[in-house]
Amino acid sequence: MALMITDECINCDVCEPECPNDAIFMGPLIYQINPDKCTECVGHFDEPQCQQVCPVACIPVDPQKQETRTQLLIKYEGLQAAARS
């Protein structure tokens, strides 16, 4: 499952640098998460780092992007392979 940032985001800038996959970016009004890059930190950390640092807890799982841990690990491996190319 990819994570998402809700409209409760206060643009505090702490989540973006924590993302090991560079999935978080500034959208038109608030930060957003690219679901194609979000692995919920699987492969990097035990917990999603953006959720850990968010002061307003506005980063839930995106119900539209249901993925298993195995699928997230496969996505992580694909992202790592692309980064090496």
Buried (B, 14 or more C-beta within 10 A) or exposed (E): BBBBBEEEBEEEEBBBEBBBBEBBEEEEEBBBBEBEBBBBBBBBEEEBBBBEEBEEEBBEBBEEBEBEEEEBBBBBEEBEEEEEE
